[in-house]
Amino acid sequence: MGNLFVTSVANGDVPVVQAIVLLAGTAMIITNLAVDLGYTWLGPRSKSSET
């Protein structure tokens, strides 16, 4: 996928570059959401209600 991205940028293939950036961004958002939910589920001590 990296090679496709570099080739697409070099050839000026904008739709392919946009699709790869959109997929990478979506994957990053989903991964960050999963990690945040995992912290909440696995680490109940991190809740801000305890003072």
PDB file of all heavy atoms in Angstrom:
ATOM      1  N   MET A   1       0.828  -1.184   0.000  1.00  0.00           N
ATOM      2  CA  MET A   1       0.000   0.000   0.000  1.00  0.00           C
ATOM      3  C   MET A   1       0.878   1.255   0.000  1.00  0.00           C
ATOM      4  O   MET A   1       0.496   2.257  -0.585  1.00  0.00           O
ATOM      5  CB  MET A   1      -0.915  -0.022   1.218  1.00  0.00           C
ATOM      6  CG  MET A   1      -2.037   0.920   1.150  1.00  0.00           C
ATOM      7  SD  MET A   1      -3.386   0.293   2.132  1.00  0.00           S
ATOM      8  CE  MET A   1      -4.463   1.658   2.080  1.00  0.00           C
ATOM      9  N   GLY A   2       2.019   1.178   0.662  1.00  0.00           N
ATOM     10  CA  GLY A   2       2.943   2.302   0.660  1.00  0.00           C
ATOM     11  C   GLY A   2       3.492   2.582  -0.726  1.00  0.00           C
ATOM     12  O   GLY A   2       3.621   3.734  -1.143  1.00  0.00           O
ATOM     13  N   ASN A   3       3.819   1.505  -1.429  1.00  0.00           N
ATOM     14  CA  ASN A   3       4.337   1.650  -2.791  1.00  0.00           C
ATOM     15  C   ASN A   3       3.268   2.247  -3.702  1.00  0.00           C
ATOM     16  O   ASN A   3       3.558   3.103  -4.546  1.00  0.00           O
ATOM     17  CB  ASN A   3       4.801   0.293  -3.322  1.00  0.00           C
ATOM     18  CG  ASN A   3       5.553   0.413  -4.628  1.00  0.00           C
ATOM     19  OD1 ASN A   3       6.080   1.461  -4.948  1.00  0.00           O
ATOM     20  ND2 ASN A   3       5.575  -0.673  -5.380  1.00  0.00           N
ATOM     21  N   LEU A   4       2.019   1.811  -3.538  1.00  0.00           N
ATOM     22  CA  LEU A   4       0.920   2.368  -4.321  1.00  0.00           C
ATOM     23  C   LEU A   4       0.757   3.854  -4.036  1.00  0.00           C
ATOM     24  O   LEU A   4       0.546   4.654  -4.952  1.00  0.00           O
ATOM     25  CB  LEU A   4      -0.386   1.636  -3.999  1.00  0.00           C
ATOM     26  CG  LEU A   4      -1.658   2.181  -4.638  1.00  0.00           C
ATOM     27  CD1 LEU A   4      -1.592   2.064  -6.153  1.00  0.00           C
ATOM     28  CD2 LEU A   4      -2.869   1.461  -4.087  1.00  0.00           C
ATOM     29  N   PHE A   5       0.883   4.239  -2.764  1.00  0.00           N
ATOM     30  CA  PHE A   5       0.750   5.645  -2.389  1.00  0.00           C
ATOM     31  C   PHE A   5       1.851   6.484  -3.039  1.00  0.00           C
ATOM     32  O   PHE A   5       1.577   7.535  -3.622  1.00  0.00           O
ATOM     33  CB  PHE A   5       0.794   5.784  -0.868  1.00  0.00           C
ATOM     34  CG  PHE A   5       0.633   7.195  -0.385  1.00  0.00           C
ATOM     35  CD1 PHE A   5      -0.604   7.820  -0.436  1.00  0.00           C
ATOM     36  CD2 PHE A   5       1.700   7.900   0.128  1.00  0.00           C
ATOM     37  CE1 PHE A   5      -0.769   9.123   0.007  1.00  0.00           C
ATOM     38  CE2 PHE A   5       1.548   9.203   0.570  1.00  0.00           C
ATOM     39  CZ  PHE A   5       0.307   9.817   0.510  1.00  0.00           C
ATOM     40  N   VAL A   6       3.085   6.031  -2.946  1.00  0.00           N
ATOM     41  CA  VAL A   6       4.208   6.789  -3.512  1.00  0.00           C
ATOM     42  C   VAL A   6       4.071   6.890  -5.031  1.00  0.00           C
ATOM     43  O   VAL A   6       4.281   7.965  -5.611  1.00  0.00           O
ATOM     44  CB  VAL A   6       5.555   6.130  -3.113  1.00  0.00           C
ATOM     45  CG1 VAL A   6       6.711   6.752  -3.863  1.00  0.00           C
ATOM     46  CG2 VAL A   6       5.767   6.227  -1.613  1.00  0.00           C
ATOM     47  N   THR A   7       3.703   5.797  -5.671  1.00  0.00           N
ATOM     48  CA  THR A   7       3.529   5.805  -7.123  1.00  0.00           C
ATOM     49  C   THR A   7       2.393   6.743  -7.530  1.00  0.00           C
ATOM     50  O   THR A   7       2.511   7.477  -8.514  1.00  0.00           O
ATOM     51  CB  THR A   7       3.239   4.379  -7.633  1.00  0.00           C
ATOM     52  OG1 THR A   7       4.280   3.513  -7.207  1.00  0.00           O
ATOM     53  CG2 THR A   7       3.137   4.342  -9.145  1.00  0.00           C
ATOM     54  N   SER A   8       1.312   6.715  -6.760  1.00  0.00           N
ATOM     55  CA  SER A   8       0.167   7.574  -7.077  1.00  0.00           C
ATOM     56  C   SER A   8       0.514   9.050  -6.917  1.00  0.00           C
ATOM     57  O   SER A   8       0.078   9.889  -7.715  1.00  0.00           O
ATOM     58  CB  SER A   8      -1.017   7.229  -6.184  1.00  0.00           C
ATOM     59  OG  SER A   8      -1.416   5.895  -6.403  1.00  0.00           O
ATOM     60  N   VAL A   9       1.272   9.386  -5.892  1.00  0.00           N
ATOM     61  CA  VAL A   9       1.695  10.774  -5.709  1.00  0.00           C
ATOM     62  C   VAL A   9       2.591  11.206  -6.859  1.00  0.00           C
ATOM     63  O   VAL A   9       2.448  12.299  -7.403  1.00  0.00           O
ATOM     64  CB  VAL A   9       2.406  10.950  -4.345  1.00  0.00           C
ATOM     65  CG1 VAL A   9       3.080  12.311  -4.257  1.00  0.00           C
ATOM     66  CG2 VAL A   9       1.423  10.779  -3.204  1.00  0.00           C
ATOM     67  N   ALA A  10       3.516  10.327  -7.250  1.00  0.00           N
ATOM     68  CA  ALA A  10       4.434  10.661  -8.337  1.00  0.00           C
ATOM     69  C   ALA A  10       3.694  10.842  -9.663  1.00  0.00           C
ATOM     70  O   ALA A  10       4.068  11.696 -10.474  1.00  0.00           O
ATOM     71  CB  ALA A  10       5.492   9.569  -8.472  1.00  0.00           C
ATOM     72  N   ASN A  11       2.642  10.048  -9.865  1.00  0.00           N
ATOM     73  CA  ASN A  11       1.887  10.135 -11.125  1.00  0.00           C
ATOM     74  C   ASN A  11       0.756  11.153 -11.065  1.00  0.00           C
ATOM     75  O   ASN A  11       0.079  11.379 -12.066  1.00  0.00           O
ATOM     76  CB  ASN A  11       1.307   8.768 -11.487  1.00  0.00           C
ATOM     77  CG  ASN A  11       2.384   7.776 -11.853  1.00  0.00           C
ATOM     78  OD1 ASN A  11       3.468   8.145 -12.283  1.00  0.00           O
ATOM     79  ND2 ASN A  11       2.088   6.502 -11.672  1.00  0.00           N
ATOM     80  N   GLY A  12       0.505  11.745  -9.917  1.00  0.00           N
ATOM     81  CA  GLY A  12      -0.562  12.728  -9.786  1.00  0.00           C
ATOM     82  C   GLY A  12      -1.948  12.114  -9.795  1.00  0.00           C
ATOM     83  O   GLY A  12      -2.908  12.745 -10.220  1.00  0.00           O
ATOM     84  N   ASP A  13      -2.072  10.881  -9.313  1.00  0.00           N
ATOM     85  CA  ASP A  13      -3.351  10.175  -9.273  1.00  0.00           C
ATOM     86  C   ASP A  13      -4.086  10.547  -7.983  1.00  0.00           C
ATOM     87  O   ASP A  13      -4.026   9.854  -6.979  1.00  0.00           O
ATOM     88  CB  ASP A  13      -3.105   8.674  -9.356  1.00  0.00           C
ATOM     89  CG  ASP A  13      -4.356   7.895  -9.701  1.00  0.00           C
ATOM     90  OD1 ASP A  13      -5.405   8.527  -9.884  1.00  0.00           O
ATOM     91  OD2 ASP A  13      -4.265   6.655  -9.791  1.00  0.00           O
ATOM     92  N   VAL A  14      -4.782  11.674  -8.018  1.00  0.00           N
ATOM     93  CA  VAL A  14      -5.403  12.264  -6.830  1.00  0.00           C
ATOM     94  C   VAL A  14      -6.452  11.355  -6.187  1.00  0.00           C
ATOM     95  O   VAL A  14      -6.455  11.209  -4.957  1.00  0.00           O
ATOM     96  CB  VAL A  14      -5.986  13.655  -7.153  1.00  0.00           C
ATOM     97  CG1 VAL A  14      -6.720  14.242  -5.967  1.00  0.00           C
ATOM     98  CG2 VAL A  14      -4.877  14.585  -7.601  1.00  0.00           C
ATOM     99  N   PRO A  15      -7.354  10.709  -6.925  1.00  0.00           N
ATOM    100  CA  PRO A  15      -8.359   9.867  -6.258  1.00  0.00           C
ATOM    101  C   PRO A  15      -7.756   8.721  -5.436  1.00  0.00           C
ATOM    102  O   PRO A  15      -8.247   8.401  -4.352  1.00  0.00           O
ATOM    103  CB  PRO A  15      -9.212   9.325  -7.406  1.00  0.00           C
ATOM    104  CG  PRO A  15      -9.059  10.330  -8.483  1.00  0.00           C
ATOM    105  CD  PRO A  15      -7.655  10.838  -8.354  1.00  0.00           C
ATOM    106  N   VAL A  16      -6.691   8.129  -5.933  1.00  0.00           N
ATOM    107  CA  VAL A  16      -6.051   7.042  -5.191  1.00  0.00           C
ATOM    108  C   VAL A  16      -5.389   7.588  -3.927  1.00  0.00           C
ATOM    109  O   VAL A  16      -5.497   6.990  -2.848  1.00  0.00           O
ATOM    110  CB  VAL A  16      -5.023   6.293  -6.079  1.00  0.00           C
ATOM    111  CG1 VAL A  16      -4.278   5.242  -5.276  1.00  0.00           C
ATOM    112  CG2 VAL A  16      -5.714   5.659  -7.269  1.00  0.00           C
ATOM    113  N   VAL A  17      -4.738   8.722  -4.016  1.00  0.00           N
ATOM    114  CA  VAL A  17      -4.107   9.350  -2.852  1.00  0.00           C
ATOM    115  C   VAL A  17      -5.172   9.700  -1.819  1.00  0.00           C
ATOM    116  O   VAL A  17      -4.996   9.444  -0.619  1.00  0.00           O
ATOM    117  CB  VAL A  17      -3.290  10.587  -3.263  1.00  0.00           C
ATOM    118  CG1 VAL A  17      -2.789  11.328  -2.045  1.00  0.00           C
ATOM    119  CG2 VAL A  17      -2.144  10.204  -4.175  1.00  0.00           C
ATOM    120  N   GLN A  18      -6.285  10.257  -2.258  1.00  0.00           N
ATOM    121  CA  GLN A  18      -7.365  10.599  -1.338  1.00  0.00           C
ATOM    122  C   GLN A  18      -7.921   9.356  -0.650  1.00  0.00           C
ATOM    123  O   GLN A  18      -8.199   9.376   0.557  1.00  0.00           O
ATOM    124  CB  GLN A  18      -8.494  11.318  -2.081  1.00  0.00           C
ATOM    125  CG  GLN A  18      -8.170  12.727  -2.460  1.00  0.00           C
ATOM    126  CD  GLN A  18      -9.295  13.380  -3.255  1.00  0.00           C
ATOM    127  OE1 GLN A  18     -10.103  12.705  -3.891  1.00  0.00           O
ATOM    128  NE2 GLN A  18      -9.331  14.703  -3.233  1.00  0.00           N
ATOM    129  N   ALA A  19      -8.093   8.289  -1.379  1.00  0.00           N
ATOM    130  CA  ALA A  19      -8.626   7.055  -0.801  1.00  0.00           C
ATOM    131  C   ALA A  19      -7.679   6.479   0.242  1.00  0.00           C
ATOM    132  O   ALA A  19      -8.114   6.036   1.320  1.00  0.00           O
ATOM    133  CB  ALA A  19      -8.885   6.032  -1.905  1.00  0.00           C
ATOM    134  N   ILE A  20      -6.387   6.483  -0.047  1.00  0.00           N
ATOM    135  CA  ILE A  20      -5.419   5.937   0.907  1.00  0.00           C
ATOM    136  C   ILE A  20      -5.358   6.795   2.163  1.00  0.00           C
ATOM    137  O   ILE A  20      -5.321   6.275   3.286  1.00  0.00           O
ATOM    138  CB  ILE A  20      -4.032   5.792   0.238  1.00  0.00           C
ATOM    139  CG1 ILE A  20      -4.084   4.714  -0.842  1.00  0.00           C
ATOM    140  CG2 ILE A  20      -2.969   5.471   1.272  1.00  0.00           C
ATOM    141  CD1 ILE A  20      -2.838   4.600  -1.672  1.00  0.00           C
ATOM    142  N   VAL A  21      -5.379   8.106   2.011  1.00  0.00           N
ATOM    143  CA  VAL A  21      -5.360   9.000   3.171  1.00  0.00           C
ATOM    144  C   VAL A  21      -6.631   8.820   3.997  1.00  0.00           C
ATOM    145  O   VAL A  21      -6.583   8.790   5.235  1.00  0.00           O
ATOM    146  CB  VAL A  21      -5.181  10.463   2.723  1.00  0.00           C
ATOM    147  CG1 VAL A  21      -5.419  11.424   3.875  1.00  0.00           C
ATOM    148  CG2 VAL A  21      -3.791  10.666   2.135  1.00  0.00           C
ATOM    149  N   LEU A  22      -7.775   8.672   3.343  1.00  0.00           N
ATOM    150  CA  LEU A  22      -9.036   8.457   4.045  1.00  0.00           C
ATOM    151  C   LEU A  22      -9.012   7.134   4.812  1.00  0.00           C
ATOM    152  O   LEU A  22      -9.429   7.078   5.980  1.00  0.00           O
ATOM    153  CB  LEU A  22     -10.197   8.464   3.055  1.00  0.00           C
ATOM    154  CG  LEU A  22     -11.589   8.252   3.639  1.00  0.00           C
ATOM    155  CD1 LEU A  22     -11.960   9.426   4.544  1.00  0.00           C
ATOM    156  CD2 LEU A  22     -12.608   8.088   2.540  1.00  0.00           C
ATOM    157  N   LEU A  23      -8.515   6.082   4.198  1.00  0.00           N
ATOM    158  CA  LEU A  23      -8.428   4.790   4.879  1.00  0.00           C
ATOM    159  C   LEU A  23      -7.471   4.841   6.067  1.00  0.00           C
ATOM    160  O   LEU A  23      -7.766   4.307   7.143  1.00  0.00           O
ATOM    161  CB  LEU A  23      -7.976   3.701   3.897  1.00  0.00           C
ATOM    162  CG  LEU A  23      -9.015   3.239   2.895  1.00  0.00           C
ATOM    163  CD1 LEU A  23      -8.386   2.286   1.885  1.00  0.00           C
ATOM    164  CD2 LEU A  23     -10.175   2.563   3.595  1.00  0.00           C
ATOM    165  N   ALA A  24      -6.334   5.485   5.898  1.00  0.00           N
ATOM    166  CA  ALA A  24      -5.364   5.584   6.995  1.00  0.00           C
ATOM    167  C   ALA A  24      -5.928   6.412   8.147  1.00  0.00           C
ATOM    168  O   ALA A  24      -5.768   6.050   9.318  1.00  0.00           O
ATOM    169  CB  ALA A  24      -4.063   6.195   6.480  1.00  0.00           C
ATOM    170  N   GLY A  25      -6.602   7.502   7.832  1.00  0.00           N
ATOM    171  CA  GLY A  25      -7.202   8.328   8.873  1.00  0.00           C
ATOM    172  C   GLY A  25      -8.300   7.594   9.623  1.00  0.00           C
ATOM    173  O   GLY A  25      -8.393   7.675  10.852  1.00  0.00           O
ATOM    174  N   THR A  26      -9.141   6.872   8.895  1.00  0.00           N
ATOM    175  CA  THR A  26     -10.206   6.104   9.527  1.00  0.00           C
ATOM    176  C   THR A  26      -9.635   5.005  10.417  1.00  0.00           C
ATOM    177  O   THR A  26     -10.122   4.791  11.532  1.00  0.00           O
ATOM    178  CB  THR A  26     -11.125   5.491   8.449  1.00  0.00           C
ATOM    179  OG1 THR A  26     -11.646   6.546   7.636  1.00  0.00           O
ATOM    180  CG2 THR A  26     -12.263   4.725   9.072  1.00  0.00           C
ATOM    181  N   ALA A  27      -8.598   4.341   9.949  1.00  0.00           N
ATOM    182  CA  ALA A  27      -7.969   3.301  10.763  1.00  0.00           C
ATOM    183  C   ALA A  27      -7.374   3.888  12.038  1.00  0.00           C
ATOM    184  O   ALA A  27      -7.473   3.286  13.117  1.00  0.00           O
ATOM    185  CB  ALA A  27      -6.891   2.582   9.955  1.00  0.00           C
ATOM    186  N   MET A  28      -6.788   5.061  11.951  1.00  0.00           N
ATOM    187  CA  MET A  28      -6.206   5.704  13.129  1.00  0.00           C
ATOM    188  C   MET A  28      -7.285   6.093  14.131  1.00  0.00           C
ATOM    189  O   MET A  28      -7.124   5.891  15.341  1.00  0.00           O
ATOM    190  CB  MET A  28      -5.401   6.936  12.712  1.00  0.00           C
ATOM    191  CG  MET A  28      -4.671   7.607  13.844  1.00  0.00           C
ATOM    192  SD  MET A  28      -3.663   8.978  13.296  1.00  0.00           S
ATOM    193  CE  MET A  28      -2.373   8.097  12.438  1.00  0.00           C
ATOM    194  N   ILE A  29      -8.400   6.631  13.651  1.00  0.00           N
ATOM    195  CA  ILE A  29      -9.494   7.018  14.538  1.00  0.00           C
ATOM    196  C   ILE A  29     -10.083   5.793  15.233  1.00  0.00           C
ATOM    197  O   ILE A  29     -10.323   5.805  16.451  1.00  0.00           O
ATOM    198  CB  ILE A  29     -10.576   7.787  13.762  1.00  0.00           C
ATOM    199  CG1 ILE A  29     -10.038   9.154  13.354  1.00  0.00           C
ATOM    200  CG2 ILE A  29     -11.856   7.931  14.576  1.00  0.00           C
ATOM    201  CD1 ILE A  29     -10.927   9.903  12.395  1.00  0.00           C
ATOM    202  N   ILE A  30     -10.299   4.717  14.494  1.00  0.00           N
ATOM    203  CA  ILE A  30     -10.863   3.498  15.077  1.00  0.00           C
ATOM    204  C   ILE A  30      -9.904   2.899  16.098  1.00  0.00           C
ATOM    205  O   ILE A  30     -10.318   2.448  17.173  1.00  0.00           O
ATOM    206  CB  ILE A  30     -11.216   2.490  13.965  1.00  0.00           C
ATOM    207  CG1 ILE A  30     -12.422   3.009  13.181  1.00  0.00           C
ATOM    208  CG2 ILE A  30     -11.507   1.107  14.542  1.00  0.00           C
ATOM    209  CD1 ILE A  30     -12.756   2.211  11.948  1.00  0.00           C
ATOM    210  N   THR A  31      -8.610   2.908  15.796  1.00  0.00           N
ATOM    211  CA  THR A  31      -7.622   2.382  16.731  1.00  0.00           C
ATOM    212  C   THR A  31      -7.585   3.211  18.010  1.00  0.00           C
ATOM    213  O   THR A  31      -7.559   2.647  19.118  1.00  0.00           O
ATOM    214  CB  THR A  31      -6.229   2.357  16.077  1.00  0.00           C
ATOM    215  OG1 THR A  31      -6.288   1.557  14.889  1.00  0.00           O
ATOM    216  CG2 THR A  31      -5.189   1.799  17.012  1.00  0.00           C
ATOM    217  N   ASN A  32      -7.589   4.526  17.892  1.00  0.00           N
ATOM    218  CA  ASN A  32      -7.589   5.383  19.081  1.00  0.00           C
ATOM    219  C   ASN A  32      -8.851   5.183  19.910  1.00  0.00           C
ATOM    220  O   ASN A  32      -8.789   5.161  21.143  1.00  0.00           O
ATOM    221  CB  ASN A  32      -7.453   6.850  18.688  1.00  0.00           C
ATOM    222  CG  ASN A  32      -6.042   7.208  18.309  1.00  0.00           C
ATOM    223  OD1 ASN A  32      -5.094   6.606  18.785  1.00  0.00           O
ATOM    224  ND2 ASN A  32      -5.908   8.189  17.444  1.00  0.00           N
ATOM    225  N   LEU A  33      -9.995   5.029  19.265  1.00  0.00           N
ATOM    226  CA  LEU A  33     -11.236   4.775  19.985  1.00  0.00           C
ATOM    227  C   LEU A  33     -11.173   3.443  20.727  1.00  0.00           C
ATOM    228  O   LEU A  33     -11.582   3.356  21.893  1.00  0.00           O
ATOM    229  CB  LEU A  33     -12.418   4.782  19.015  1.00  0.00           C
ATOM    230  CG  LEU A  33     -13.795   4.492  19.622  1.00  0.00           C
ATOM    231  CD1 LEU A  33     -14.153   5.576  20.642  1.00  0.00           C
ATOM    232  CD2 LEU A  33     -14.842   4.402  18.534  1.00  0.00           C
ATOM    233  N   ALA A  34     -10.644   2.411  20.074  1.00  0.00           N
ATOM    234  CA  ALA A  34     -10.529   1.100  20.718  1.00  0.00           C
ATOM    235  C   ALA A  34      -9.599   1.159  21.927  1.00  0.00           C
ATOM    236  O   ALA A  34      -9.885   0.555  22.972  1.00  0.00           O
ATOM    237  CB  ALA A  34     -10.030   0.070  19.702  1.00  0.00           C
ATOM    238  N   VAL A  35      -8.503   1.881  21.819  1.00  0.00           N
ATOM    239  CA  VAL A  35      -7.577   2.013  22.943  1.00  0.00           C
ATOM    240  C   VAL A  35      -8.233   2.767  24.094  1.00  0.00           C
ATOM    241  O   VAL A  35      -8.121   2.364  25.256  1.00  0.00           O
ATOM    242  CB  VAL A  35      -6.274   2.705  22.494  1.00  0.00           C
ATOM    243  CG1 VAL A  35      -5.429   3.113  23.686  1.00  0.00           C
ATOM    244  CG2 VAL A  35      -5.487   1.791  21.570  1.00  0.00           C
ATOM    245  N   ASP A  36      -8.939   3.842  23.804  1.00  0.00           N
ATOM    246  CA  ASP A  36      -9.625   4.604  24.854  1.00  0.00           C
ATOM    247  C   ASP A  36     -10.680   3.758  25.551  1.00  0.00           C
ATOM    248  O   ASP A  36     -10.802   3.789  26.778  1.00  0.00           O
ATOM    249  CB  ASP A  36     -10.260   5.864  24.279  1.00  0.00           C
ATOM    250  CG  ASP A  36      -9.249   6.933  23.933  1.00  0.00           C
ATOM    251  OD1 ASP A  36      -8.104   6.842  24.430  1.00  0.00           O
ATOM    252  OD2 ASP A  36      -9.588   7.849  23.158  1.00  0.00           O
ATOM    253  N   LEU A  37     -11.451   3.011  24.780  1.00  0.00           N
ATOM    254  CA  LEU A  37     -12.450   2.133  25.384  1.00  0.00           C
ATOM    255  C   LEU A  37     -11.789   1.021  26.191  1.00  0.00           C
ATOM    256  O   LEU A  37     -12.290   0.631  27.243  1.00  0.00           O
ATOM    257  CB  LEU A  37     -13.361   1.545  24.308  1.00  0.00           C
ATOM    258  CG  LEU A  37     -14.270   2.541  23.603  1.00  0.00           C
ATOM    259  CD1 LEU A  37     -15.028   1.859  22.470  1.00  0.00           C
ATOM    260  CD2 LEU A  37     -15.233   3.180  24.575  1.00  0.00           C
ATOM    261  N   GLY A  38     -10.674   0.526  25.705  1.00  0.00           N
ATOM    262  CA  GLY A  38      -9.941  -0.508  26.441  1.00  0.00           C
ATOM    263  C   GLY A  38      -9.405   0.003  27.762  1.00  0.00           C
ATOM    264  O   GLY A  38      -9.460  -0.697  28.779  1.00  0.00           O
ATOM    265  N   TYR A  39      -8.896   1.223  27.781  1.00  0.00           N
ATOM    266  CA  TYR A  39      -8.429   1.812  29.045  1.00  0.00           C
ATOM    267  C   TYR A  39      -9.573   1.934  30.041  1.00  0.00           C
ATOM    268  O   TYR A  39      -9.428   1.671  31.219  1.00  0.00           O
ATOM    269  CB  TYR A  39      -7.812   3.193  28.812  1.00  0.00           C
ATOM    270  CG  TYR A  39      -6.361   3.173  28.432  1.00  0.00           C
ATOM    271  CD1 TYR A  39      -5.905   3.962  27.390  1.00  0.00           C
ATOM    272  CD2 TYR A  39      -5.445   2.385  29.116  1.00  0.00           C
ATOM    273  CE1 TYR A  39      -4.563   3.961  27.022  1.00  0.00           C
ATOM    274  CE2 TYR A  39      -4.112   2.373  28.765  1.00  0.00           C
ATOM    275  CZ  TYR A  39      -3.678   3.163  27.725  1.00  0.00           C
ATOM    276  OH  TYR A  39      -2.364   3.161  27.366  1.00  0.00           O
ATOM    277  N   THR A  40     -10.728   2.341  29.563  1.00  0.00           N
ATOM    278  CA  THR A  40     -11.889   2.495  30.439  1.00  0.00           C
ATOM    279  C   THR A  40     -12.352   1.138  30.969  1.00  0.00           C
ATOM    280  O   THR A  40     -12.677   0.997  32.139  1.00  0.00           O
ATOM    281  CB  THR A  40     -13.042   3.172  29.682  1.00  0.00           C
ATOM    282  OG1 THR A  40     -12.588   4.424  29.191  1.00  0.00           O
ATOM    283  CG2 THR A  40     -14.239   3.392  30.589  1.00  0.00           C
ATOM    284  N   TRP A  41     -12.334   0.139  30.114  1.00  0.00           N
ATOM    285  CA  TRP A  41     -12.826  -1.180  30.494  1.00  0.00           C
ATOM    286  C   TRP A  41     -11.835  -1.921  31.384  1.00  0.00           C
ATOM    287  O   TRP A  41     -12.222  -2.553  32.365  1.00  0.00           O
ATOM    288  CB  TRP A  41     -13.126  -1.978  29.238  1.00  0.00           C
ATOM    289  CG  TRP A  41     -13.741  -3.312  29.500  1.00  0.00           C
ATOM    290  CD1 TRP A  41     -14.901  -3.555  30.158  1.00  0.00           C
ATOM    291  CD2 TRP A  41     -13.217  -4.583  29.110  1.00  0.00           C
ATOM    292  NE1 TRP A  41     -15.133  -4.896  30.193  1.00  0.00           N
ATOM    293  CE2 TRP A  41     -14.123  -5.549  29.562  1.00  0.00           C
ATOM    294  CE3 TRP A  41     -12.086  -4.977  28.410  1.00  0.00           C
ATOM    295  CZ2 TRP A  41     -13.918  -6.902  29.340  1.00  0.00           C
ATOM    296  CZ3 TRP A  41     -11.888  -6.323  28.200  1.00  0.00           C
ATOM    297  CH2 TRP A  41     -12.786  -7.275  28.657  1.00  0.00           C
ATOM    298  N   LEU A  42     -10.546  -1.827  31.067  1.00  0.00           N
ATOM    299  CA  LEU A  42      -9.540  -2.585  31.807  1.00  0.00           C
ATOM    300  C   LEU A  42      -9.017  -1.868  33.036  1.00  0.00           C
ATOM    301  O   LEU A  42      -8.569  -2.522  33.973  1.00  0.00           O
ATOM    302  CB  LEU A  42      -8.354  -2.913  30.883  1.00  0.00           C
ATOM    303  CG  LEU A  42      -8.653  -3.863  29.741  1.00  0.00           C
ATOM    304  CD1 LEU A  42      -7.442  -3.985  28.831  1.00  0.00           C
ATOM    305  CD2 LEU A  42      -9.059  -5.229  30.254  1.00  0.00           C
ATOM    306  N   GLY A  43      -9.048  -0.546  33.042  1.00  0.00           N
ATOM    307  CA  GLY A  43      -8.474   0.201  34.145  1.00  0.00           C
ATOM    308  C   GLY A  43      -9.490   1.077  34.846  1.00  0.00           C
ATOM    309  O   GLY A  43      -9.482   2.290  34.647  1.00  0.00           O
ATOM    310  N   PRO A  44     -10.366   0.502  35.663  1.00  0.00           N
ATOM    311  CA  PRO A  44     -11.396   1.333  36.295  1.00  0.00           C
ATOM    312  C   PRO A  44     -10.826   2.355  37.279  1.00  0.00           C
ATOM    313  O   PRO A  44     -11.508   3.292  37.642  1.00  0.00           O
ATOM    314  CB  PRO A  44     -12.278   0.313  37.018  1.00  0.00           C
ATOM    315  CG  PRO A  44     -11.423  -0.875  37.208  1.00  0.00           C
ATOM    316  CD  PRO A  44     -10.459  -0.876  36.055  1.00  0.00           C
ATOM    317  N   ARG A  45      -9.577   2.199  37.704  1.00  0.00           N
ATOM    318  CA  ARG A  45      -8.980   3.161  38.632  1.00  0.00           C
ATOM    319  C   ARG A  45      -8.716   4.504  37.968  1.00  0.00           C
ATOM    320  O   ARG A  45      -8.515   5.500  38.653  1.00  0.00           O
ATOM    321  CB  ARG A  45      -7.660   2.633  39.192  1.00  0.00           C
ATOM    322  CG  ARG A  45      -7.870   1.440  40.103  1.00  0.00           C
ATOM    323  CD  ARG A  45      -6.552   0.984  40.656  1.00  0.00           C
ATOM    324  NE  ARG A  45      -5.740   0.505  39.529  1.00  0.00           N
ATOM    325  CZ  ARG A  45      -4.433   0.303  39.591  1.00  0.00           C
ATOM    326  NH1 ARG A  45      -3.781   0.529  40.702  1.00  0.00           N
ATOM    327  NH2 ARG A  45      -3.768  -0.136  38.555  1.00  0.00           N
ATOM    328  N   SER A  46      -8.711   4.560  36.660  1.00  0.00           N
ATOM    329  CA  SER A  46      -8.402   5.810  35.957  1.00  0.00           C
ATOM    330  C   SER A  46      -9.604   6.730  35.830  1.00  0.00           C
ATOM    331  O   SER A  46      -9.517   7.770  35.197  1.00  0.00           O
ATOM    332  CB  SER A  46      -7.827   5.512  34.577  1.00  0.00           C
ATOM    333  OG  SER A  46      -8.818   4.878  33.776  1.00  0.00           O
ATOM    334  N   LYS A  47     -10.748   6.362  36.416  1.00  0.00           N
ATOM    335  CA  LYS A  47     -11.927   7.218  36.330  1.00  0.00           C
ATOM    336  C   LYS A  47     -11.690   8.495  37.126  1.00  0.00           C
ATOM    337  O   LYS A  47     -11.072   8.499  38.177  1.00  0.00           O
ATOM    338  CB  LYS A  47     -13.153   6.495  36.862  1.00  0.00           C
ATOM    339  CG  LYS A  47     -13.611   5.356  35.983  1.00  0.00           C
ATOM    340  CD  LYS A  47     -14.862   4.728  36.516  1.00  0.00           C
ATOM    341  CE  LYS A  47     -15.290   3.589  35.626  1.00  0.00           C
ATOM    342  NZ  LYS A  47     -16.460   2.892  36.167  1.00  0.00           N
ATOM    343  N   SER A  48     -12.211   9.586  36.628  1.00  0.00           N
ATOM    344  CA  SER A  48     -11.977  10.876  37.274  1.00  0.00           C
ATOM    345  C   SER A  48     -12.925  11.122  38.458  1.00  0.00           C
ATOM    346  O   SER A  48     -12.812  12.128  39.135  1.00  0.00           O
ATOM    347  CB  SER A  48     -12.136  12.000  36.252  1.00  0.00           C
ATOM    348  OG  SER A  48     -13.454  11.995  35.761  1.00  0.00           O
ATOM    349  N   SER A  49     -13.849  10.198  38.742  1.00  0.00           N
ATOM    350  CA  SER A  49     -14.792  10.402  39.847  1.00  0.00           C
ATOM    351  C   SER A  49     -14.127  10.225  41.200  1.00  0.00           C
ATOM    352  O   SER A  49     -14.614  10.709  42.212  1.00  0.00           O
ATOM    353  CB  SER A  49     -15.970   9.443  39.714  1.00  0.00           C
ATOM    354  OG  SER A  49     -15.526   8.092  39.805  1.00  0.00           O
ATOM    355  N   GLU A  50     -12.987   9.523  41.250  1.00  0.00           N
ATOM    356  CA  GLU A  50     -12.263   9.344  42.506  1.00  0.00           C
ATOM    357  C   GLU A  50     -11.358  10.553  42.747  1.00  0.00           C
ATOM    358  O   GLU A  50     -10.600  10.950  41.894  1.00  0.00           O
ATOM    359  CB  GLU A  50     -11.407   8.090  42.458  1.00  0.00           C
ATOM    360  CG  GLU A  50     -12.219   6.818  42.339  1.00  0.00           C
ATOM    361  CD  GLU A  50     -11.332   5.588  42.305  1.00  0.00           C
ATOM    362  OE1 GLU A  50     -10.258   5.624  42.933  1.00  0.00           O
ATOM    363  OE2 GLU A  50     -11.690   4.628  41.622  1.00  0.00           O
ATOM    364  N   THR A  51     -11.429  11.126  43.917  1.00  0.00           N
ATOM    365  CA  THR A  51     -10.570  12.285  44.222  1.00  0.00           C
ATOM    366  C   THR A  51      -9.780  12.047  45.459  1.00  0.00           C
ATOM    367  O   THR A  51     -10.030  11.245  46.268  1.00  0.00           O
ATOM    368  CB  THR A  51     -11.400  13.566  44.400  1.00  0.00           C
ATOM    369  OG1 THR A  51     -12.389  13.341  45.386  1.00  0.00           O
ATOM    370  CG2 THR A  51     -12.030  13.967  43.094  1.00  0.00           C
TER     371      THR A  51
END
